[in-house]
């Protein structure tokens, strides 16, 4: 019989010892980029339409990710996944269809957000765009019958209260 202990053992090592300076720099760059996106879109709309800005955001991202993927494939230390040549690697139709639908919905989100920036202030457009958790929860409940616990709804209420307080 294995003896059971009632005491929890915690590590004395800090989890922050493994965080590197490039990771922190990348995180700060990402936070500043996301924070400035609405203002930069508003400035860009002086010369481009919201649809053109959304298109440019997509093709620039595709270019960066394509170069990144190419560099990863050229690195000799990249791990190669052994594939069985006898089995096809096709994905199910519903998975591919779901990814395509998600791409179209994200495109519509960016275009509509860019358009909303032409109709209202940056603060209002950003606050309304950040209602995603509310509509995602509502959609999951209405479409798929998913339920959430009281703790999640409490957090959602606090977030919505904070949003309402900022408007």
C-alpha positions as CSV (number, residue, x, y, z in Angstrom):
1,X,0.0,0.0,0.0
2,X,1.3,3.4,-1.0
3,X,1.3,6.0,1.9
4,X,-0.8,9.1,1.3
5,X,0.4,12.5,2.4
6,X,-1.8,15.4,3.2
7,X,0.8,18.1,2.6
8,X,1.4,19.7,-0.8
9,X,4.9,20.2,-2.0
10,X,5.8,23.4,-3.8
11,X,8.9,24.1,-5.8
12,X,11.1,26.9,-4.4
13,X,12.4,27.7,-7.9
14,X,10.9,30.7,-9.6
15,X,9.1,30.0,-12.9
16,X,10.5,33.3,-14.2
17,X,14.1,32.0,-14.4
18,X,13.3,30.4,-17.8
19,X,12.0,33.5,-19.4
20,X,14.5,35.0,-21.8
21,X,15.0,38.6,-22.8
22,X,14.0,38.0,-26.4
23,X,10.7,36.6,-25.2
24,X,10.0,39.6,-23.1
25,X,10.9,41.9,-25.9
26,X,8.6,40.1,-28.3
27,X,5.8,40.2,-25.8
28,X,6.2,44.0,-25.3
29,X,6.4,44.5,-29.1
30,X,3.2,42.5,-29.6
31,X,1.4,44.5,-26.8
32,X,2.4,47.8,-28.3
33,X,1.4,46.7,-31.8
34,X,-2.0,45.6,-30.7
35,X,-2.5,48.7,-28.6
36,X,-1.7,51.0,-31.5
37,X,-3.6,49.1,-34.2
38,X,-6.8,51.1,-34.0
39,X,-5.0,54.4,-34.0
40,X,-2.8,53.3,-36.9
41,X,-5.9,52.2,-38.8
42,X,-7.6,55.5,-38.2
43,X,-4.5,57.3,-39.5
44,X,-4.3,55.0,-42.5
45,X,-7.9,55.7,-43.4
46,X,-6.9,59.1,-44.6
47,X,-5.6,57.6,-47.7
48,X,-7.0,54.0,-47.9
49,X,-10.4,52.5,-47.4
50,X,-11.1,50.1,-44.5
51,X,-11.2,47.2,-46.9
52,X,-7.8,48.0,-48.4
53,X,-6.3,48.3,-44.9
54,X,-7.8,44.9,-43.9
55,X,-6.4,43.4,-47.2
56,X,-3.0,44.8,-46.6
57,X,-3.0,43.4,-43.0
58,X,-3.7,40.0,-44.4
59,X,-1.2,39.9,-47.2
60,X,1.6,41.4,-45.1
61,X,0.9,38.7,-42.4
62,X,0.8,36.0,-45.1
63,X,4.2,37.2,-46.4
64,X,5.8,37.2,-43.0
65,X,4.5,33.8,-42.1
66,X,5.5,32.4,-45.5
67,X,9.1,33.6,-45.0
68,X,9.1,32.3,-41.5
69,X,7.9,28.9,-42.7
70,X,10.5,28.8,-45.5
71,X,13.3,29.6,-43.0
72,X,12.1,26.8,-40.7
73,X,12.0,24.3,-43.6
74,X,15.6,25.3,-44.7
75,X,17.1,24.9,-41.2
76,X,18.9,21.6,-41.0
77,X,18.0,21.2,-37.3
78,X,14.3,21.3,-38.0
79,X,12.6,18.2,-36.9
80,X,11.3,16.1,-39.8
81,X,8.0,14.3,-39.2
82,X,8.2,10.8,-40.6
83,X,5.1,10.2,-42.8
84,X,3.8,6.9,-44.0
85,X,3.8,7.2,-47.8
86,X,1.0,4.7,-48.0
87,X,-1.5,6.7,-46.1
88,X,-3.1,9.9,-47.5
89,X,-2.7,13.0,-45.4
90,X,-6.0,14.6,-46.4
91,X,-7.9,16.4,-43.6
92,X,-11.6,15.9,-43.2
93,X,-13.9,18.1,-45.1
94,X,-15.6,19.6,-42.0
95,X,-12.2,20.7,-40.6
96,X,-11.1,22.4,-43.8
97,X,-14.6,24.0,-44.2
98,X,-14.5,25.2,-40.6
99,X,-11.1,26.8,-41.1
100,X,-12.3,28.5,-44.3
101,X,-15.4,29.8,-42.5
102,X,-13.3,31.1,-39.6
103,X,-11.1,32.9,-42.1
104,X,-14.1,34.5,-43.8
105,X,-15.6,35.5,-40.4
106,X,-12.2,37.0,-39.3
107,X,-12.0,38.9,-42.5
108,X,-15.5,40.3,-42.0
109,X,-14.5,41.2,-38.5
110,X,-11.5,43.2,-39.6
111,X,-13.4,45.0,-42.5
112,X,-16.3,45.9,-40.2
113,X,-14.0,47.1,-37.5
114,X,-12.1,49.3,-40.0
115,X,-15.5,50.6,-41.2
116,X,-16.6,51.3,-37.7
117,X,-13.5,53.4,-37.1
118,X,-14.7,55.7,-39.9
119,X,-18.1,56.1,-38.3
120,X,-17.2,56.6,-34.6
121,X,-14.2,57.3,-32.3
122,X,-11.3,54.9,-31.8
123,X,-12.4,54.4,-28.2
124,X,-16.0,53.4,-29.0
125,X,-15.0,51.2,-31.9
126,X,-12.4,49.3,-29.8
127,X,-14.8,48.9,-26.9
128,X,-17.5,47.5,-29.2
129,X,-15.0,45.2,-31.0
130,X,-14.0,43.8,-27.6
131,X,-17.5,42.5,-27.0
132,X,-16.3,39.2,-28.6
133,X,-16.5,37.1,-25.3
134,X,-20.2,38.1,-24.9
135,X,-21.2,37.2,-28.5
136,X,-19.1,34.0,-28.5
137,X,-20.7,32.8,-25.3
138,X,-24.2,33.7,-26.6
139,X,-23.5,32.0,-29.9
140,X,-22.1,28.8,-28.2
141,X,-25.2,28.6,-26.1
142,X,-27.7,29.3,-28.9
143,X,-26.1,27.3,-31.6
144,X,-24.4,24.4,-29.9
145,X,-26.2,24.3,-26.5
146,X,-23.0,24.8,-24.5
147,X,-23.3,25.8,-20.9
148,X,-21.0,27.8,-18.8
149,X,-20.6,27.9,-15.0
150,X,-21.3,30.7,-12.7
151,X,-17.6,31.6,-12.3
152,X,-17.3,32.2,-16.1
153,X,-20.5,34.3,-16.1
154,X,-19.1,36.3,-13.1
155,X,-15.9,37.1,-15.0
156,X,-17.9,38.0,-18.1
157,X,-20.0,40.3,-16.0
158,X,-17.0,42.0,-14.5
159,X,-15.4,42.5,-18.0
160,X,-18.7,43.9,-19.4
161,X,-19.0,46.2,-16.3
162,X,-15.5,47.5,-16.9
163,X,-16.3,48.1,-20.6
164,X,-19.5,50.0,-19.6
165,X,-17.5,52.0,-17.1
166,X,-15.1,53.1,-19.8
167,X,-17.8,54.3,-22.2
